[in-house]
Amino acid sequence: MGLRLTREMWDDWALENRIRFFKFSEFVKEEGGYIDSDLVLKMERLREYCGFPLIITSGYRSAQKNKDVGGASASLHLEGRAVDVSIRGFSPSMLYRLVKGAFLVGFGGVILYPSHVHLDIREVEVFMVADYNKKKT
């Protein structure tokens, strides 16, 4: 696990680590939130590998926000260790590059949803396609 990056730490850390493609506000939209530095470094490498912008639709989530969006109770978003991304101008080859790149740069979890791709830095590699036909209980 990396550093828990806060808004106050971001500028110096991002400069020192040459973060070019992302801003703290893309990862954390809630006051008091944070993001894991390992996740940011992997996102930076993934963006470079893909060669096209990755739009972060969700990063860190508070417990209430996670509940509001129907997130898993043990979601890595709660720990600042997960992001959901989408691609502008989507094509199958872009999705292929995103998924392949995610594993190459070290993401542990890759879950495909109809509207986005979930990426996280869990220890054990997991690849899933979400089944929206299942009813939640």
N, C-alpha and C positions, 0 to 999 in steps of 0.2 A: 504494500500500500504506500502511496506517495504522500505528499504534504496535503493537508486540507487548506486549499487556497481560498482566501477571503478577498473581498473587494479591496481591502486595504493592502493586501500583499501583492495583488495582481500585477501592477505596473512594473515594479522592480523585477519580479520573477519572470514575467513575460519578456521583458527586455533581455534579461540574462539568458533565457532559454530560446531566444529568437523566435518567438511566437508571432507569425506573420498573418495567419489566416483567420484567427478567431479573437473575439473580445470576451471579457468576463461576462458581460450582460447577455451573451448568447447562451452561456451555460447556466447562469443563475439569474432568475427573474424575480425571486422573492427576497425580501429584506432578511438579513441574517443567514443567508444560504452560503454554501461553499461548494467547491468542486475538487476532486482528487487530481493532483498534478500528473499522475501517470495517465489518467484518462485524457487530459489535455495534450500531453506529448504524443499519445497514440493518434488522437484526432488530427494533430498537425501533420504527422507522417502519412496518415491515410489521405488527407486532402492533397498532399503533394503527390502521392502515388496515383490518385484518381485523375488529377488534372482538371477537375471541375469543382465548382462550389458545392459544399455540403451545408444544407440549411438545418440548423438545430431547432427542432420544434419543442423539445422538452429536455431539460437537464436535471439539475437538483430539484427535488420536490420536498416540501414540508409534509408531515404526516397528514395534515388536513387536505392539502392540495392533492396528494396521492390518493386519498380516499375519494375526493371529489371526482377525479378522473377515472376511478375504477382500477387503480393500480394494485398490483399484488402486495399483500401485507408485508412481505420481506423484500420488496423492490430495492434494487441497487440504486435507484434514483434517490432514495431516502438518505443514502450515504455519499451522494455526489459521485458515484462510480458508474453511471449509465447516462446515455443520451439517446434520444430518438432523432433521426435525421430523415430529411426528404431531399429529393433531387429536382431541380428546376430543369425542364426540357427532357424529362425522363425518356430513356430508351432501354431495351433489354441489355444492350452491351454496357451501358452505364451501370445498371444494377449488377451485372456480372462483375464488373471492375470493382465496384464498391464492396461486394461480398468477398471476393478473392483478396482484395487489399486489406479488409478488416482482419482476416486470419493471418495474412503475411506480417502485419504490424503488431500482432499480438492481442487482439480482442478475444476474450474468452466466450462471450455470448453474442450471437447474431440471431435475431428473430425477425422474420419478414412478416409485416402486416400489410393490408391493402393500401394504407395511406402513408406508411413510413417504415423505416428499418430501425430496430432497437439494437444498440451496441453497448456492451458492458465489459468490465474488466474482471470478471469472475475468474477463478483459478482453472476450472475444468472447461474445456471447449464444448459449447453447445450450439447447434444450428437447428432452428425450427422454423416452420411456416405456421403462423397462427391459424387456428380453425375457428372461423367466425360462425360456423353452423352449430357449434356446441352451445347449449344453453348454460348460463352461469347458475350455480346453485348457491 
